Amino acid sequence: MPPPGLLCFTVADGNVNNLSEYRQIVGEMPRSAERLVANVNKLRANTKAYVRVWRPEPDFQLAGEDFPDPPPSLALILGAADTAAVQGRNSKIEELEISAGDAVISGGKTVQVEIKE
């Protein structure tokens, strides 16, 4: 059973998910060809819906990699002004992919559920 607190479910198309997760790398020049290929390969298609399960807890991204809900000591390091980490407002727990066949998915919706003991 998940711990008490707010649990959120977001169902959205690939473009909405791409913008929310990779906004920090849009204006950034990749440091290597390998990093560019890795970033492009992570992009989601708009022919699928994605269900993202998340909590409104700190999340960090560094060079396109997620560090969800880090321990406080690591959060202090990643949150320092001189790091290249980007702090997000939510921590991804899981992501599920739903195929839409040949249809195109557009838009998104978030539902919040409060978990109590």
Secondary structure, DSSP 8 states (H G I E B T S, - for coil): ---SEEEEEEEEEHHHHHHHHHHHHHSS--SSHHHHHHHHHH---TTEEEEEEEESS-EEEETTEEEES--HHHHHHHTSTTS--EEES-EEEEEEEEE-TT-----EEEEEEEE--
